């Protein structure tokens, strides 16, 4: 009897060990199967280290951006299309980590957890993106050789219509690839829309204005004096003009540094941080699971003069373009942002839809009343300083920024949206070392918006 009990105990112990081992294997399998299957050594989907085992990547209009022919990855025949969509589509070598061909290669290959890559033997999956390659081409050409990024989305649906990052390189050119690998094209493998941050400059005045509207009863009647600058604690924040006694609406329209730096100090570090975070700073963002670099705002140890600089988008403020674009959709939608997305659909070789993208709401950034008031300020800035005629046929609301960079020409920036049900576009433009936002960034924005308008008219 004792022997039977001992044997039973041993069997139970072995069964427990087996179950633990099986559980460990299943956890390991579920956690790592995707990366195992997608390894560059897998000859089912890679040839000489290049991704070749995937279906078509198409833009929203069905234009093929990448496909596989004769066991080789082939890209669109138009050079400008290839250059402008590089960071959205990605390359066959995987250098562009945020590109669809790397970030979603499992979707393209037809991989799933149950059958692995078995289903790919009868055909790969096709991935249709939300981007319009013609709008992307217009953005690439508008940037005109400058480094930078352009993002544009439909703020009602969340569809990302344009995501362009420069510099770029031609995936069909071996010499271009060599230059990129040798570092001649600085930062070419980085998608600046997702993986970069920039000093926001005066575009941040939207945040400071939003905080003032919701915290000061006298927000619209409160004035500060501008004598080419504003004095804070015995130090001066320089301004681009001599505006005298100036109010919120006037200061926003002419982008008065004196006004907004002093306003930030009166609001205080705690309130400024609260509203920066409502606008998306210090928060994580992603595009269909592709992580974006986090925007940052930190004035915990800032002196008054530094808090003043922070209120006008300098000091140590850093914005990410995806975060900025998302927050602009919040203003356009009455305080509630719509998260941009990139994947429109995934279909298998039989034409069945496996996945469809859809709009998702983000956290409210402000009340509907505040959103309307901020929108009115942005409208005033365009009417008074940037001019409505700069955007023919479009009702643009926006704010430019000229972000100072130590020892370099300032970055030119412009964020905003079209108040038009037919053309519901929100946009962000960053032109590195582009100078004044009211010149280059504004012109880039107009060219992209006109291309988007033309696309929507078809």
C-alpha positions as MATLAB code, in Angstrom:
seq = 'XXXXXXXXXXXXXXXXXXXXXXXXXXXXXXXXXXXXXXXXXXXXXXXXXXXXXXXXXXXXXXXXXXXXXXXXXXXXXXXXXXXXXXXXXXXXXXXXXXXXXXXXXXXXXXXXXXXXXXXXXXXXXXXXXXXXXXXXXXXXXXXXXXXXXXXXXXXXXXXXXXXXXXXXXXXXXXXXXXXXXXXXXXXXXXXXXXXXXXXXXXXXXXXXXXXXXXXXXXXXXXXXXXXXXXXXXXXXXXXXXXXXXXXXXXXXXXXXXXXXXXXXXXXXXXXXXXXXXXXXXXXXXXXXXXXXXXXXXXXXXXXXXXXXXXXXXXXXXXXXXXXXXXXXXXXXXXXXXXXXXXXXXXXXXXXXXXXXXXXXXXXXXXXXXXXXXXXXXXXXXXXXXXXXXXXXXXXXXXXXXXXXXXXXXXXXXXXXXXXXXXXXXXXXXXXXXXXXXXXXXXXXXXXXXXXXXXXXXX';
ca = [
       0.000    0.000    0.000;
       2.814    2.386    0.886;
       4.525    1.485   -2.404;
       1.355    2.329   -4.360;
       1.058    5.635   -2.539;
       4.686    6.449   -3.314;
       4.217    5.588   -6.990;
       1.070    7.703   -7.148;
       2.937   10.611   -5.572;
       5.769   10.283   -8.097;
       3.285   10.178  -10.989;
       1.470   13.255   -9.681;
       4.783   15.079   -9.313;
       5.801   14.136  -12.874;
       2.379   15.239  -14.171;
       2.756   18.566  -12.359;
       6.239   19.052  -13.818;
       4.889   18.191  -17.278;
       2.041   20.694  -16.944;
       4.413   23.395  -15.734;
       6.723   22.700  -18.676;
       3.802   22.731  -21.105;
       2.525   26.008  -19.642;
       5.998   27.529  -19.891;
       6.283   26.411  -23.518;
       2.837   27.807  -24.409;
       3.642   31.151  -22.787;
       6.981   31.225  -24.589;
       5.298   30.261  -27.863;
       2.549   32.880  -27.641;
       5.064   35.558  -26.638;
       7.718   34.785  -29.238;
       6.137   32.859  -32.123;
       5.615   36.007  -34.166;
       9.249   37.116  -33.895;
      10.456   33.560  -34.599;
       8.350   33.328  -37.752;
       9.347   36.823  -38.896;
      13.086   36.250  -38.393;
      15.217   37.304  -41.366;
      16.539   33.737  -41.585;
      13.091   32.402  -42.509;
      13.444   31.669  -46.246;
       9.663   31.422  -46.670;
       9.412   35.222  -46.482;
      13.014   36.442  -46.836;
      15.409   36.164  -49.768;
      19.034   37.117  -49.140;
      17.942   39.100  -46.084;
      15.246   41.036  -47.946;
      11.544   40.734  -47.141;
       9.860   39.153  -50.173;
       7.100   37.061  -48.607;
       4.281   39.559  -48.487;
       1.269   40.774  -50.394;
       0.609   44.184  -51.851;
       0.815   47.471  -49.972;
      -1.686   49.876  -51.488;
      -2.693   53.481  -50.866;
      -6.311   54.425  -50.121;
      -7.084   54.688  -53.866;
      -5.764   51.233  -54.701;
      -2.418   52.381  -56.076;
       0.187   49.644  -55.509;
       3.090   50.988  -53.465;
       4.900   47.671  -52.975;
       4.371   44.108  -54.200;
       6.231   40.832  -54.718;
       7.109   39.679  -58.233;
       9.359   36.719  -59.059;
      10.475   36.476  -55.438;
      11.552   40.132  -55.355;
       9.984   43.120  -53.662;
       8.944   45.701  -56.269;
       7.957   49.294  -55.502;
       5.849   51.891  -57.319;
       7.283   53.004  -60.677;
       6.987   56.723  -59.845;
      10.153   58.027  -58.165;
       8.382   60.791  -56.213;
       5.787   58.312  -54.949;
       8.565   55.989  -53.765;
      10.433   58.802  -52.027;
       7.369   60.326  -50.380;
       5.883   57.054  -49.104;
       9.161   55.459  -47.988;
       8.598   55.935  -44.266;
       5.000   54.717  -44.448;
       5.677   51.695  -46.666;
       9.185   50.881  -45.468;
      11.968   49.092  -47.304;
      12.705   45.426  -48.015;
      15.797   45.443  -45.761;
      13.979   46.562  -42.613;
      16.028   49.718  -42.089;
      12.789   51.735  -41.700;
      11.531   50.081  -38.525;
       8.238   52.011  -38.480;
       7.397   51.144  -42.103;
       4.501   48.780  -42.807;
       6.805   46.167  -44.355;
       8.628   45.850  -41.035;
       6.020   46.793  -38.426;
       3.239   44.774  -40.111;
       5.182   42.124  -42.019;
       3.193   39.440  -40.181;
      -0.015   40.901  -41.638;
       1.493   40.999  -45.142;
       2.869   37.460  -44.926;
      -0.424   35.971  -43.752;
       1.025   34.742  -40.474;
      -1.276   33.722  -37.627;
      -0.703   32.029  -34.293;
      -2.507   28.794  -35.219;
      -1.201   27.918  -38.692;
       1.931   30.071  -38.688;
       2.987   30.814  -42.274;
       1.196   27.769  -43.702;
      -1.614   29.927  -45.121;
       0.924   32.022  -47.057;
       1.499   29.107  -49.432;
      -1.892   29.863  -51.015;
      -1.365   33.617  -51.168;
      -0.226   36.534  -49.030;
      -2.354   39.269  -47.467;
      -2.773   42.709  -49.012;
      -2.611   45.781  -46.758;
      -4.380   48.965  -47.826;
      -3.218   52.153  -46.108;
      -5.230   55.282  -45.369;
      -2.615   57.508  -47.013;
      -3.127   59.119  -50.407;
       0.148   58.802  -52.329;
      -0.628   61.906  -54.413;
      -0.973   64.028  -51.257;
       2.260   62.512  -49.932;
       4.023   63.352  -53.196;
       2.794   66.955  -52.930;
       4.117   67.158  -49.356;
       7.493   65.744  -50.349;
       7.848   68.267  -53.175;
       6.636   71.131  -50.957;
       9.381   70.429  -48.405;
      11.803   71.102  -51.250;
      14.902   69.388  -49.925;
      14.509   70.534  -46.298;
      14.518   67.975  -43.531;
      11.190   67.754  -41.759;
       7.802   66.125  -41.701;
       4.204   66.632  -42.762;
       1.170   64.888  -41.309;
      -2.415   65.361  -42.443;
      -5.541   63.489  -41.413;
      -9.305   63.576  -41.712;
     -10.230   64.823  -38.243;
     -13.707   63.285  -38.469;
     -12.668   59.748  -39.420;
      -9.090   59.622  -38.121;
      -7.724   58.450  -41.488;
      -4.092   59.520  -41.857;
      -3.992   60.885  -45.405;
      -0.362   61.999  -45.451;
       2.733   60.978  -43.477;
       5.949   62.222  -45.047;
       9.419   62.401  -43.529;
      12.513   63.864  -45.165;
      15.239   63.183  -46.083;
      14.255   60.078  -48.011;
      16.028   57.721  -50.366;
      14.972   55.750  -53.428;
      14.567   52.057  -52.597;
      15.151   51.274  -56.284;
      18.569   52.927  -56.273;
      21.588   50.999  -54.985;
      23.626   54.203  -54.849;
      20.925   55.899  -52.745;
      20.910   52.957  -50.344;
      24.698   53.080  -50.059;
      24.584   56.820  -49.285;
      21.913   56.164  -46.657;
      23.894   53.337  -45.019;
      27.089   55.403  -45.089;
      25.360   58.199  -43.150;
      25.423   60.751  -45.954;
      21.657   61.248  -45.552;
      21.443   62.171  -41.874;
      18.525   60.502  -40.096;
      17.100   59.045  -43.319;
      15.964   55.816  -41.635;
      14.001   57.714  -38.977;
      10.342   58.555  -39.510;
      10.296   62.096  -38.145;
       6.499   62.096  -37.851;
       6.662   59.288  -35.288;
      10.196   59.163  -33.916;
      11.264   62.812  -33.588;
      10.469   65.639  -31.200;
      10.880   69.367  -31.776;
      10.715   72.546  -29.741;
       7.142   73.689  -30.459;
       7.876   77.407  -30.501;
       4.820   79.632  -30.728;
       2.498   76.760  -31.649;
       2.556   76.045  -27.891;
       0.721   79.320  -27.279;
      -2.438   77.331  -28.013;
      -1.827   75.434  -24.756;
      -1.117   78.610  -22.747;
      -4.226   80.282  -24.168;
      -6.341   77.213  -23.358;
      -5.124   77.288  -19.747;
      -5.868   81.001  -19.408;
      -9.389   80.674  -20.832;
     -10.306   77.969  -18.331;
      -8.585   79.501  -15.292;
      -8.858   83.299  -15.531;
     -12.226   85.054  -15.443;
     -10.533   88.073  -16.996;
      -8.726   86.070  -19.689;
     -10.010   88.320  -22.476;
      -9.622   91.661  -20.716;
      -6.281   91.001  -18.981;
      -3.450   92.903  -20.670;
       0.340   92.865  -20.488;
       2.761   95.449  -21.781;
       5.140   94.589  -24.600;
       8.130   96.844  -25.266;
       9.868   94.502  -27.649;
      10.017   92.063  -24.778;
       8.609   91.304  -21.359;
      10.431   91.526  -18.055;
      10.162   88.572  -15.695;
      12.085   88.596  -12.423;
      14.562   91.137  -13.759;
      15.194   89.146  -16.955;
      13.736   89.687  -20.406;
      11.883   87.497  -22.869;
      12.398   89.039  -26.289;
       9.510   89.667  -28.652;
       9.452   90.232  -32.403;
       7.524   93.489  -32.085;
       6.596   96.451  -29.845;
       2.947   95.781  -29.090;
       2.306   98.017  -26.077;
      -0.632   97.031  -23.850;
      -2.079   93.962  -25.539;
      -4.924   91.509  -24.872;
      -5.231   87.742  -25.381;
      -6.885   87.880  -28.802;
      -4.470   90.500  -30.087;
      -1.446   88.735  -28.599;
      -2.387   85.395  -30.146;
      -2.926   86.940  -33.583;
       0.499   88.630  -33.619;
       2.191   85.900  -31.537;
       3.402   88.218  -28.792;
       6.105   86.540  -26.682;
       5.865   89.207  -23.981;
       2.193   88.500  -23.372;
       2.327   84.699  -23.314;
       5.489   84.419  -21.233;
       4.024   86.642  -18.527;
       0.698   84.808  -18.807;
       2.465   81.476  -18.212;
       4.123   82.817  -15.057;
       0.769   84.010  -13.716;
      -0.797   80.642  -14.466;
       2.013   78.896  -12.582;
       3.997   75.721  -13.152;
       1.304   73.353  -11.863;
      -1.436   74.706  -14.139;
       0.862   74.925  -17.138;
       1.887   71.289  -16.650;
      -1.742   70.227  -16.263;
      -2.747   71.818  -19.573;
       0.356   70.689  -21.427;
      -0.531   67.144  -20.422;
      -4.158   67.640  -21.470;
      -2.752   68.595  -24.872;
      -0.771   65.336  -24.957;
       2.637   66.230  -23.536;
       4.212   63.555  -21.290;
       1.725   61.006  -22.713;
       2.397   57.941  -24.851;
       1.023   57.885  -28.404;
       1.059   55.242  -31.099;
      -0.067   54.774  -34.679;
      -1.772   51.384  -35.000;
       0.599   50.041  -32.360;
       3.752   51.720  -33.736;
       5.078   53.720  -30.794;
       5.740   57.443  -31.192;
       8.378   59.363  -29.276;
       6.853   61.002  -26.209;
       6.437   64.774  -26.156;
       7.835   66.385  -23.018;
       7.021   69.340  -20.790;
       8.822   69.719  -17.454;
       8.920   72.940  -15.426;
       9.259   71.372  -11.973;
      12.559   73.155  -11.283;
      12.100   76.063  -13.666;
      12.802   79.612  -12.563;
      10.170   82.229  -13.420;
      11.994   83.312  -16.557;
      12.255   79.670  -17.663;
       8.546   79.139  -17.016;
       7.940   82.189  -19.179;
       9.986   80.664  -21.995;
       8.129   77.371  -21.566;
       4.834   79.224  -22.052;
       5.937   80.213  -25.547;
       7.200   76.762  -26.525;
      10.884   77.129  -25.714;
      12.869   76.234  -22.535;
      12.845   72.389  -22.653;
       9.438   71.873  -24.323;
       9.474   69.168  -27.019;
       6.547   68.125  -29.216;
       6.044   64.999  -31.312;
       4.218   65.562  -34.623;
       1.755   62.667  -34.137;
       0.828   64.008  -30.702;
       0.385   67.507  -32.103;
      -1.784   66.306  -34.978;
      -3.956   64.286  -32.601;
      -4.437   67.277  -30.303;
      -5.401   69.512  -33.236;
      -8.202   67.058  -34.067;
      -9.392   67.681  -30.504;
      -9.820   71.395  -31.146;
     -11.542   70.676  -34.473;
     -13.923   68.204  -32.814;
     -15.044   70.340  -29.895;
     -12.473   69.153  -27.363;
     -12.389   65.397  -28.070;
      -9.563   64.195  -30.331;
      -9.849   61.422  -32.909;
      -6.761   59.206  -33.019;
      -5.177   58.976  -36.488;
      -4.760   55.480  -37.927;
      -2.785   54.107  -40.890;
      -4.138   50.634  -41.708;
      -7.356   50.908  -43.711;
      -7.793   47.176  -44.286;
      -6.064   43.798  -44.438;
      -7.429   41.298  -46.978;
      -6.404   37.709  -47.694;
      -5.831   36.228  -51.149;
      -9.538   35.332  -51.439;
     -10.538   38.945  -50.889;
     -11.928   38.479  -47.393;
     -11.339   41.401  -45.033;
      -9.377   40.283  -41.980;
      -9.017   43.711  -40.393;
     -10.509   47.177  -40.901;
      -9.292   50.435  -39.387;
     -11.711   52.724  -37.598;
     -11.815   55.990  -35.681;
     -11.142   55.923  -31.948;
     -11.732   58.813  -29.614;
      -8.973   60.056  -27.344;
      -9.202   61.758  -23.966;
     -10.948   65.106  -23.987;
      -8.383   67.935  -24.002;
     -10.746   70.744  -23.046;
     -14.428   71.650  -22.844;
     -16.415   72.261  -25.994;
     -16.710   75.940  -25.094;
     -12.941   76.261  -24.678;
     -12.301   74.429  -27.960;
     -14.565   76.926  -29.711;
     -12.735   79.859  -28.126;
      -9.294   78.469  -29.021;
     -10.556   77.881  -32.559;
     -11.611   81.514  -32.740;
      -8.091   82.568  -31.724;
      -6.625   80.358  -34.449;
      -9.060   81.829  -36.961;
      -7.996   85.330  -35.917;
      -4.320   84.479  -36.353;
      -4.948   83.365  -39.932;
      -7.142   86.363  -40.774;
      -4.818   88.982  -39.268;
      -1.309   87.556  -39.709;
      -1.237   84.626  -42.160;
      -4.180   85.783  -44.338;
      -7.068   83.636  -45.524;
      -6.015   84.300  -49.123;
      -2.911   82.201  -48.458;
      -5.194   79.135  -48.591;
      -7.466   79.557  -51.638;
     -10.821   77.831  -51.298;
     -10.133   76.639  -47.751;
     -11.143   78.016  -44.362;
      -7.931   77.390  -42.409;
      -7.567   77.870  -38.658;
      -4.006   77.630  -37.389;
      -0.937   78.740  -35.474;
       2.607   78.985  -36.756;
       5.773   78.593  -34.749;
       9.375   79.663  -35.175;
      11.230   77.324  -32.848;
      14.675   78.509  -31.780;
      17.487   75.944  -32.037;
      20.880   76.680  -30.473;
      23.326   77.909  -33.097;
      21.035   77.069  -36.015;
      18.329   78.633  -38.130;
      14.967   78.172  -36.342;
      12.592   75.358  -37.253;
       9.458   76.527  -39.083;
       6.208   74.965  -37.865;
       2.498   75.236  -38.573;
      -0.431   73.332  -37.064;
      -4.127   73.724  -37.713;
      -7.209   72.478  -39.514;
      -9.823   73.374  -42.125;
     -13.220   74.291  -40.725;
     -15.119   72.684  -43.587;
     -17.332   69.586  -43.663;
     -16.209   68.854  -47.231;
     -12.500   69.165  -46.400;
     -12.067   68.065  -42.771;
      -8.265   68.199  -42.737;
      -6.056   68.598  -39.671;
      -2.357   69.108  -40.303;
       1.087   69.498  -38.785;
       4.147   70.801  -40.645;
       7.732   70.943  -39.383;
      10.510   72.281  -41.605;
      13.867   71.879  -39.885;
      15.924   75.088  -40.023;
      13.214   76.548  -42.241;
      13.155   79.968  -40.564;
       9.824   81.696  -40.051;
       6.744   79.520  -39.654;
       4.717   82.304  -41.274;
       6.568   81.785  -44.527;
       7.927   78.358  -45.380;
       5.781   76.154  -43.110;
       2.655   78.074  -44.130;
       3.455   77.594  -47.824;
       4.139   73.881  -47.348;
       0.813   73.511  -45.536;
      -1.069   75.243  -48.333;
       0.432   73.030  -51.049;
      -0.473   69.889  -49.108;
      -3.988   71.138  -48.323;
      -4.609   72.016  -51.962;
      -3.526   68.507  -53.001;
      -5.852   67.024  -50.394;
      -8.701   69.240  -51.576;
      -8.147   68.137  -55.158;
      -8.146   64.493  -54.069;
     -11.459   64.906  -52.231;
     -13.043   66.541  -55.273;
     -12.478   63.490  -57.479;
];
